[in-house]
Amino acid sequence: MPHEGRRVRADLYRLYRGRMGPADGAGKRNVLTFHRRRRGWPSQAKGLASGMTDTKNILVVEDEATQRTMLVEYLTRQGFEVAGAPDGAALRRALQRGEPDLVLLDLGLPGEDGHSLARHLRENHPKIAVIMVTAAGSTVDRIIGLETGADDYIPKPFEPRELLARIKSVLRRAVPAAALATGSRVPMGRRMLDLEQRVLVDPEGVEERLTASEFELLRLFADNPNKPLNREWLLEATSHREAEAYDRAIDLRITRLRKKIEVDPAHPEAIRTVRGVGYVFVPPGS
């Protein structure tokens, strides 16, 4: 159809502004819905063969069939390789075929909800970027989403162009720690974190020992570059060996670490504050 692209965009706008009703029961089948392609992630397989992986793969996990179809068609027209899944079981089957670059994950899924699936993705597929989509727009829901492993969060209703911008931004930020590292060392501010020796190394080769909690905190940042990390989660993850687990402890540790790695601790560039959430590690050159 000559005006199919315009129709899909118009329908998508109406849908996410609440002007269209929910889908019929067709989308409740426990199967994957692929647009144009039927099996696996063809561009991924092609990329492995040719050494090129320019086309990014996105999996849309949404239980409403109309919303899922429109998102798949819209994102496909933006140049992505896109598949749809109606629930957590279909998501897990898709992961057995191969890992997408990004999962667009609805929070209110039947059965296993989005928070549980985001946690599963972060623990078992850490290289996959996750954007959580939900009708809930409260600060608490946003923080929980980030805590459980989401890289970003977008509430309904939203503009398709905003979603596209967020997807591109998250994909740009999704830099594996291994890609940042030189051998066993990760650049952090003006120094390097040696993951094997558990020390900081300055440009002259001078080493500085770290406490257990300092190293664990820096390691968490190294494993999650450009991803906002919640204060409470950081505190819980790094306080199991010390009795220092009170509310401001993580802020004091961050202050100490900034003095060790920042060029100007008063104006940090490596470990930045994310208001209302916590902190984010920004690798040099990001």
C-alpha positions in Angstrom: 0.0 0.0 0.0 1.5 3.4 -1.0 0.7 5.2 2.2 1.2 2.3 4.6 4.1 4.0 6.4 2.0 7.1 7.2 -0.9 4.9 8.3 1.3 2.9 10.7 2.8 6.1 12.2 -0.7 7.7 12.6 -2.1 4.6 14.2 0.9 4.4 16.6 0.4 8.0 17.7 -3.3 7.4 18.3 -2.6 4.1 20.1 -0.1 5.6 22.6 -2.2 8.6 23.2 -5.0 6.4 24.3 -7.3 6.8 21.2 -7.4 3.2 20.2 -8.7 0.2 22.1 -6.7 -2.8 23.0 -5.9 -5.6 20.6 -8.1 -8.6 20.1 -7.1 -12.0 21.4 -4.9 -12.8 18.5 -1.8 -11.6 20.2 -2.3 -13.9 23.2 -0.8 -16.9 21.4 2.4 -18.0 23.0 4.5 -17.6 19.9 6.9 -15.1 18.4 5.8 -12.6 15.8 8.6 -11.8 13.4 8.2 -9.0 10.9 9.5 -9.9 7.4 11.7 -12.7 8.7 10.7 -15.9 10.3 13.7 -17.5 12.1 16.2 -16.2 14.6 18.1 -13.0 14.0 19.1 -13.2 10.4 21.2 -10.0 10.4 23.1 -11.3 13.4 23.9 -14.5 11.6 24.9 -12.5 8.6 27.0 -10.2 10.7 28.9 -13.1 12.3 29.7 -14.5 8.8 30.7 -11.2 7.3 32.3 -9.4 10.3 29.6 -6.7 10.0 26.9 -6.1 12.7 25.6 -2.7 11.6 21.9 -3.7 11.8 20.7 -3.7 15.4 18.3 -6.3 16.6 15.3 -5.4 18.8 12.8 -7.7 20.6 9.5 -6.0 21.5 7.9 -7.8 24.5 4.3 -6.6 24.6 1.1 -8.7 25.3 -1.3 -6.4 23.4 -1.2 -7.6 19.7 -2.0 -4.3 18.1 0.6 -2.4 20.1 3.2 -5.1 19.5 2.6 -5.2 15.7 2.7 -1.4 15.3 5.9 -1.1 17.3 7.5 -3.9 15.3 6.5 -2.3 12.0 7.5 1.2 13.1 10.9 0.2 14.3 11.5 -2.0 11.3 10.9 1.0 9.1 13.6 2.8 11.1 16.2 0.3 9.9 16.2 -2.2 12.8 15.7 -6.0 12.6 12.7 -6.4 14.9 10.7 -9.3 16.4 7.8 -9.4 18.8 7.0 -11.6 21.8 3.7 -11.6 23.8 5.1 -12.7 27.2 8.0 -13.9 29.2 7.9 -17.5 28.0 8.2 -16.3 24.4 11.1 -14.0 25.4 13.0 -16.8 26.9 12.5 -18.9 23.8 13.7 -16.1 21.6 16.9 -15.8 23.7 17.6 -19.5 23.0 17.8 -18.5 19.3 20.2 -15.7 19.9 20.6 -12.4 21.8 19.1 -9.2 20.5 20.9 -5.9 21.0 17.9 -4.4 22.9 14.7 -5.6 24.5 11.7 -3.2 24.6 10.0 -4.6 27.7 6.4 -3.9 28.8 6.0 -3.9 32.6 2.5 -5.3 32.9 2.8 -8.6 31.2 0.7 -11.7 32.0 2.5 -14.2 34.1 6.1 -13.1 34.7 6.1 -9.3 34.9 8.6 -6.9 33.4 10.6 -6.4 36.6 11.3 -10.1 36.9 12.2 -10.4 33.3 14.5 -7.4 33.4 16.3 -9.0 36.4 16.6 -12.2 34.5 18.1 -10.4 31.5 20.6 -8.5 33.6 21.8 -11.6 35.4 21.9 -14.0 32.5 22.3 -11.7 29.4 24.1 -8.6 30.6 25.0 -7.5 27.1 21.4 -6.9 26.2 20.1 -3.4 26.6 16.7 -3.0 28.2 14.1 -0.2 27.9 11.1 -0.7 30.1 7.7 0.5 28.7 4.7 0.9 31.0 1.6 2.9 31.7 2.9 3.5 35.3 4.9 6.7 35.4 5.6 7.2 39.1 9.1 7.8 40.4 9.0 4.6 42.4 8.2 2.5 39.3 11.0 4.2 37.4 13.6 3.6 40.2 12.5 -0.1 40.6 12.8 -0.5 36.8 16.4 0.9 36.9 17.2 -1.2 40.0 16.1 -4.4 38.3 18.2 -3.9 35.3 16.5 -1.6 32.9 18.8 0.9 31.0 16.0 3.3 30.4 12.3 3.8 31.1 9.6 5.3 29.0 6.0 5.7 30.3 2.9 5.5 28.0 1.6 7.5 26.3 4.8 8.5 24.4 5.7 9.9 21.1 7.3 7.4 18.7 10.1 9.8 17.9 10.9 10.0 21.6 11.0 6.2 21.8 13.3 6.1 18.8 15.6 8.7 20.3 15.8 6.7 23.5 16.6 3.4 21.7 19.4 5.1 19.8 20.8 6.6 22.9 20.7 3.4 24.9 22.4 1.5 22.0 25.1 4.1 21.8 25.7 3.7 25.6 25.7 -0.1 25.6 29.5 -0.4 25.6 30.7 -3.7 27.2 33.3 -3.4 29.9 35.5 -5.7 27.9 35.6 -3.2 25.1 36.8 -0.5 27.5 39.5 -2.6 29.1 43.2 -2.9 28.1 44.1 -6.4 29.2 42.8 -6.6 32.8 42.7 -2.8 33.2 39.7 -0.5 32.8 40.3 3.3 32.3 38.6 5.3 35.1 39.1 9.0 35.1 42.8 9.8 35.3 43.8 6.3 36.4 43.3 2.6 35.5 41.5 0.0 37.5 43.4 -3.2 37.5 40.8 -6.0 37.8 43.3 -8.7 38.7 45.5 -6.9 41.2 42.5 -4.9 42.6 44.5 -1.6 42.6 44.3 1.8 40.9 47.3 2.6 38.6 48.2 6.1 37.7 49.9 7.1 34.3 53.4 6.7 36.0 52.6 3.2 37.0 52.2 3.9 40.7 49.7 1.6 42.3 47.2 2.4 45.1 45.5 -0.4 47.0 41.7 -0.3 47.4 39.5 -1.5 50.2 37.2 -4.4 49.4 34.2 -2.1 49.2 36.0 0.4 47.0 37.1 -2.2 44.6 33.6 -3.8 44.4 32.0 -0.4 43.8 34.4 0.4 41.0 33.9 -3.1 39.5 30.2 -2.5 39.5 30.7 0.7 37.6 33.1 -0.9 35.2 30.6 -3.6 34.4 27.8 -1.0 33.8 29.3 1.9 31.9 26.9 4.7 31.1 24.1 3.1 33.1 22.6 5.0 36.0 22.8 2.8 39.1 20.5 3.2 42.1 22.1 4.3 45.4 20.3 1.7 47.5 21.3 -1.0 45.1 24.9 0.0 45.2 24.9 0.2 48.9 23.4 -3.3 49.3 25.7 -4.8 46.7 28.9 -3.5 48.4 28.1 -3.5 52.1 27.9 -7.2 52.8 31.5 -7.2 54.3 31.3 -4.1 56.4 29.2 -2.6 59.1 29.1 0.7 57.3 25.7 0.1 55.6 23.9 3.2 56.6 22.1 5.6 54.2 25.0 8.0 53.5 27.7 5.4 53.3 27.6 5.1 49.5 27.9 8.8 49.1 31.0 8.9 51.4 32.5 6.1 49.3 31.8 7.9 46.1 33.5 11.0 47.5 36.6 9.0 48.5 36.8 7.4 45.0 36.3 10.7 43.2 39.4 12.0 45.1 41.3 9.0 43.8 40.3 9.0 40.1 38.9 12.4 39.1 41.0 15.2 37.6 38.9 17.6 39.6 36.9 15.9 42.3 34.7 19.0 42.8 33.6 18.7 39.2 33.5 14.9 38.6 33.5 13.6 35.0 34.0 9.8 35.6 31.5 9.1 38.3 28.6 11.5 37.9 25.5 12.1 40.1 22.1 11.2 38.6 19.6 13.2 40.5 16.8 11.1 42.0 18.5 7.9 41.1 22.2 7.5 42.1 25.4 7.5 40.1 26.7 6.7 36.6 30.2 5.8 35.4 31.1 7.6 32.2 34.2 6.1 30.5 36.8 8.5 29.0 35.8 9.6 25.5 32.1 8.7 26.0 
